[in-house]
Amino acid sequence: MNVTELTTDSVEWDAFVKTSDEGTPFHLTAWKQVVAETFDFPAHYLIAREGSRIEGVLPLFEVRGLLGGKAMISVPYGVYGGICATSTAARWALVARVEALARDRRAAYVELRQQREQGLGLPTKSLYVSFARTISSSDQENAAAIPRKQRRMTRLGATHGLRAEIGRNHFDDFYEIYAHSVRQLGSPVFPRALLRKVLDVFDKDCQILTVWRHDRIVAGVMTLFYEDRVLPYYGGALREAFPYAVNDFMYWELMRHGAAAGYRIFDFGRSREGTGSYDFKRHWGFEPVPLPYQYVLLRGSRPPNLSPSNPRFKLAVRAWKRLPFGVTKALGPRLARYLP
């Protein structure tokens, strides 16, 4: 098995990813373009071949933490990543190559954001879970799959005059709402340039669903459409719209759109147990599936814990929520570089 780095031929890489059960939009070279052009992180896209045939790929970026240490992540700002392969031999070859590469680049660890266990025996941290399920072409069937109480909430917004639009417009208004929402959660907002690059690079496979009331935008979600999947990714809503069940309305309208367009899996993304987003997705009838993020550790014996759930960060989260919005909007993108 020969492992090399991708140079210029992204077509072959992307074709392999799209035919693999382990492939995600975050494995595509489009995500490489998004991250590299927004943050200028060094990228290493590894390809395992048997002869001329690709049997596995592993996208990686070098990143630095707030305290200056270096890590390699597959992939930054993506909920999924890690090894995408068709054979055990390719997986082991990629692990061996990435360990050697990380030592050469003096990284403390490698983080592989796997969707599933791959039998590699690597240290694993199941901090996050994912939520995804099959959807039907029928609105009635999709509604019936939502528990009755939550199903009523999906209808409440319309009675308060909410309406939805989907397309590639209203980016600036959407970003403002998104920035407000992540501040309320105590998280630094990602740079406007990152979200704009996602929208531009993924082109028609990235759309923004916006929610309006009385001709004013009150919520929005930027969504990736990949193969047969709908992946709502960046989203937020104004607090003033919460009494109208705006989030239930927004995601129901997105599910309706995806189902009508022929997509058959609604992927609600990742959440941490005990958070509001975790409970929200459970109330929709989605079942959590652990995400086995795996690590190659070169220094230390435990996977790092850079999650907001880390008790060391609780004071910082509370303080961030109290800062003026303008301050968080200015500082957030600078901090986000070190929180991939």
N, C-alpha and C positions, 0 to 999 in steps of 0.2 A: 504494500500500500504506500503510495507516494503522496506526501502532503506538501502543497505549495501555497503561495499567496496569490489572490486575485490581482490581476494587473489592469486589463482593459475590457475583457470580454464579459460584460454583465449579463448579456442575453442568455448565455449557457447557464450561469448561476441562477438567474431568476426562473428559468424553465425548470431547473431541478427542484427549486423550492416549491413551485406551484404544483408539482406532481407528487410531492411528498406529504404524507399524513402529518408530519411534524412541522411543516412549513407554515409561517404566519407572515403578515405584512411587515413585521419587524425584522424578518430574515432577508427581505428583498433589498436590492441595492438602492432602491428609492430611500430607505431609511438611512443607509450609509450617506447618501447625499444630504439628507436633512440634517443629521448630526454633525457631519464633517463641515458643512458650510455654515452652520450656526455657531458651533463652538470651536472648530478647528482642532478637534481631538485626533490624534494619530489613530488610524484604522488598520486592522489586520484581518483580512477576510480569507480564512483558510479553506482550502479545497482538498479533499481526500479522493484520490483516483486509483482505480485498479486498471492499469493500462490507460486507455483514453477515456474510460467511463467514470463519470462522477458518482461516488458512492456516499459522499457526505460533505457538508459545509458547516462552517462555524464563523459567524460574524463577531468581531471583537473591536473594542475601542480602549485606548489607554485614557484613564481619567485620574484626576487628583482630588483628594478630599479636602475638607475645610482645614485640617491640620497639616496638610502638605504631603501625606502619604500617597503612593501611587497604587492603583488597582487596574485590572483589566475586566471589563464588563461586557457581557453579551445579553442584551444590548442596552446602552444608556437610554433613558426616557421611554423605554418600551416595557410593557408588562410581560411579554414573552421574549424568548430568545434561546440561546444555547445551541446544542448540537442538533442538526437536522441531517439524518443519515438513513440509509437503507440496509446497512449491515453492521454487525457487532465489530467486525474488524476495522471499519471506518471510524466508529466511535472511539475505539481504543487508540487508533492512530492519531486522531484529532486531540484526544486528551494528552497523549505523550508530547505532541508538538506544542500545544498551548502551555504546558508546564515548562518546557524548555524555553519557549518564547518569553514567558513571564519572568523566569530567572534572568534571562538575558536583559530584559527591560527593567529589572529590579523592582518588580511589582510585589506587593505584600500578599495578594491573593487574586484569584480569578473567580468571578461570579457568573454562573451559567443559569439564566432564567428559564429553566426547563418547564414545559407543561406537564411532563410525565417522567416517572422514574425510568432510567435507561439501563439499569443493571451495572453501573460502573463502580459502585462501592464508594462513591465520593461523599464527604460530609454534606449533609442536607439540612436545610432550614425551611420549615413549613410555616412561615409567618403569614403568608397570604393564601387565599383561596380564589378560585375562579368560579364564575357563574355563567353557564351557557345551556341552551336547550333548543331542540328542534321547534320550528314554527311552521304553521300551515299556510296555505294560500287563502284560507277562509278566516275572515275576521271573527266570525262566530266561534270557531274552534279555538282560536288564539285567546279570545276573551274567556272562554270556558275554562282554560288552563290556569287562569289567574284566580286565586281564592276570592270568594264573593265580596268580602269587605274591601279588599284592594281593587277589585273590579269596579265597585261603585266609585272609588276615588278617580279612576281613569275617566269616568264620565262627568265628574263634578266640574272640571275646568270649562267645559263647553257651556255649562249653564251660567257661568260667570263671564262669558264672552271671550274666552280664550280661543285663539285660532293659530294654526301652524303653517309655516312656509318652509320649503326645503329647496336648497340650491347652493350657489357659491357666492351669494351676496351677503351684505351686512357684517362683514368680518370685524370691522372696527367696533361696532356696537356690541357684537358678541364677545370680543376680547375684554371689553370693559366689565361686562357682567361676570365673565369667568374670573377676572382679577379680583372682583369683590368677593366672589364665592370662596376662592381658595384662602383669602385673608381670613374669612370667618372660620375656616377650618384650622387656622394657625400655620398655614404652609406658605412658603415663598412662591410667588407666581412665576411661571415659566416666561421667558422672553417672548414678546410679541413676534419677534423674528422666527422663533422656532415654530409657532403655530402657523404663521404665514407660509413658512417653507413647506410644512406638511401639506397645506392646502394646495400650494403651487406644484409641488413635485408629484403628488399622487393624482393630481388633475381630477378627472371625472370620478375616480374611485374615492374621493374625499368630498363630503357634502356637509353643509351646516343647516341643521333644522333650527329655526327660530320660532319662539312663541310670542304672540302679540296680544295685548289687551288695550282696546281703545286707541289703536294705531301707535302703541308704544311697545317696544320690545322689552320683555320681562324675563326671558330665559333663552338658552340656546345650547346646542350640543353639536360638536364637530365629530363626524363619524367616518370611519374607514369601512369600505366595502371590499371584501377580499374573497375571491372564489364564491362560495355559497354562504358567506358569513357577513353579518352586520355587527360592527364593533364600535358602539358609541365610546368615544375616548376622552375628549375634553368637554366638560359640561358645567353649567352653572345656572343659577336663577336668583333673581332679586328677592330678598326676604319679604318684601311687601306683597309678593305674589304667592307666598306659601299658603295663605288661607284658601286659595283657589285650587289647591292640590296641583300646582303647576308642574312638578316633576313627574307625577303620575301621568298627567296629560301629555307631557313632552315625550316620554319614552313610549307611551302607547301609540302616539302618532308616528313615531319613528318605526316601531314594530309594524304598524299597518303599511307604511311606505315600503319597508323592506320586503314584507310578504307579497305585496302587489307587484314588486319588481322582480320576484322570483328567487329571492334569497331564502334559505331554509334553516339557518342557525342564527339565533340572536345571542350574541356573546356580550354579557353585561360587564366583562372585564374582571379585574381583581379587587379584592377588599381585604381588610384585616378584621378578624373576628372581634366583636365588641364595638365596632364603629357603626355610625348611622347608615352608611352605605351598605354595610353587610346586612343589617336588619331590613333595610328597604328592599333589597333583592330577594331575601328570604320571604318577605311578605308577598312578593309577586309569584311565589311558588317555585322559584329557582333553587336548586340544591347546590351547596358549596362543594367544590372539589379541590383538595389541597394542591398547591403549586409547589413541587419539590425543587426549589432553587438549590443548586449544588455548587460546591466550592472546591477549588484546588488551592490549598493553603500552603504558602511558602514561608510565612512568619506567623507564629501563634498557633494555637491548637483549636480555636473556636471560630466559626463564621462570624463576621462582623455584624453588629446590630445598629444600623443607621436609620432605623424606622422611627417615626414619631411616637411609637409605643414604648420606646426605650425610656425608662424613668429619668435618665440623664437629660432628656430633651423636654420634659414636661414644662419646666419653668420657661424655657425659650418659646414654646408654643403659646403659653398663656400671655407672655409679653408681646408676642407678635400680633395677637388678636387685638391688643389694646393700642397698637400704633395707629396713627392716622393713615387713611387709605393711600394718600399721596406718597407717604414715606415707604409703605410696603410695595407700592407699585414701582418705585424707583430702585429700591434695594433688592427686591425679590429676584429679578432677572440676574443680578450679579451673584447672589448666593446660589441660584439654581445651577450655575456652572459646576458647583462642588457638591451638588446633591442629585446625581444622575439616576 
